Amino acid sequence: MADIININSQDQYPAGVYEDMPFEEYNKIDAIRSHDLTSIIKDPYTWKYETKPDSEASFFVEGRLQHCLFLEPHVFNDEFVVAPNIDRRTKVGKEEYAEFMETSGTRTVITQAMYDECQARVEVLDALTPKEGDRTELTIVFDYYGHKCKSRLDMLSNNTIIDLKTCRSASPRSFIQSVRSYGYYQQGAFYLTAGQCAGLDVDKFQFLAIQKAQPYPYVVYELTPESIAYGVAQNQQAIDLMMHCKEHDIYTPYNLHNKIVPIELHDL
């Protein structure tokens, strides 16, 4: 959860575009994210009180690794290290692994299996990997309705922001449902707003969706102007709700204000 923060000239991260910012540094910028808006509009209570996900959870690490290998393979050795095949059930094995962990530093330790699977997806997407002139992992800090916000663009190619998504199914039926369920249209609108606030020439938002399971089918999806406009409207509503909740210090579950919800016959 992010508090509502105003941008000022004394800020360590004033409004602008930041190239080559490590993810951990981006993560520390205290600002509103797209996820905050998609979360609060669903349930202010959860947005306020949920426990932040463990950054070392396997699904989180795999997502970071996938983005690194696809977008910035040159920084892999700075951010990750593959664990050696050591039998840690033995005394010698435990000692060898302890030595390895000492040399790993602050890098995230991953398994060979996770690396191989993520790399296999990158090979499937070879024709779509960033080209010369494309910009990757751009951090943008910007003012949105008087509040400090941040975004991290996976890839900017010409006038198009491209966001990499790994998913259970990349089929149109399944992915479009995910766009609806997870508010990806709000994310797209938020990122386009970020780019435009930063003076970037952007007007399109695409998802590069690749299925997690072999043989890793993939599809490129693009938000229509109408979908983006709807996302902008939802983001504005989310900001208003955020300010209202903060002003009154009330974060009601699902924004129902303790109403009793009837279950009608047509609901069954």
Buried (B, 14 or more C-beta within 10 A) or exposed (E): BBEBBEBEEEBEBEBEBBEEBEBEEBEEBEBBBBBBBBBBBBBBBBBBEEEEEEEEEEEEBBBBBBBBBBBBEEBBEEBBBBBEEBEEEEEEBEEBBEEBEEEBEEBBBBBEEBBEBBBEBBEBBEEBBBEEEBBBBBBBBBEBEEBBBBBBBBBBBEEBBBBBBBBEBBBEEBBEEBBEEBBBBBBBBBBBBBBBBBEBEBEBBBBBBBBBEEEBEBBEBEBEEEBBEBBBEBBBBBBEBBBEBBEEEEBBEEBEEEEEEEEEEEEE
